[in-house]
C-alpha cells in the first residue's frame, strides 16, 4: 500500500503544490510582440505610424493609427513607458474600439517614455482588469516612420497605409 505513515500527508502536499502552481500559471500571459517598423499587422489589428512636423520639435506630433476588428479586440489602451525607471504614462485609457483610433503624442514625449505599448483586450472585463490578449510594443518612434509637412497629407497617408495592411488573415483591416 502506498499510503504509509507519511504517504498520505506527502501526497496531499504534492497535490496542493501542483494545484497552487496551476492557479498561478492558469491565467495566460498576454502575447507580446515587438513592433519594429512604421506599420504592423496581426489577426484582428493593423497599425501605421506617421509624423506631422510642427514649427519646432515641441510642436511636432507622432500619430499611430490603430485599426481593429471589434470582434477580435473590442477594447484597447496605449501607454508610454520608461524601461529604466518603470514609470508609465497612459496615452489612451482603456477605450472601446470604434474600429479606427488615432493616438496623437508630441514627439518630445519619446525622450522620457520611449516604450509605447498598444494593449489589446478581448472584453470590457479584461480591459478593466488590465489583462490584454495582445501587447504590441515599440521602442521609440520607428526609424521608417514617414514625416509630413501638413495634417491632410499625414491623414491621407495613414488612411492609405492602414488600408493596404493585411490584418494577418490575408484580408484588409476592418
Secondary structure, DSSP 8 states (H G I E B T S, - for coil): ----TTHHHHHHHHHHHHHHHHHHHHS---EEEE--SSEEEETTEEEEEEEE--SSGGG-EEEEEEEE-TTT-SEEEEEEE-TTT--EEEEEEEEE--SEEEEEEETTHHHH--EEEEEEESSHHHHHTT--SEEEEEESS-TT--EESSHHHHHHHHHHHHHHSB-SSSSB--
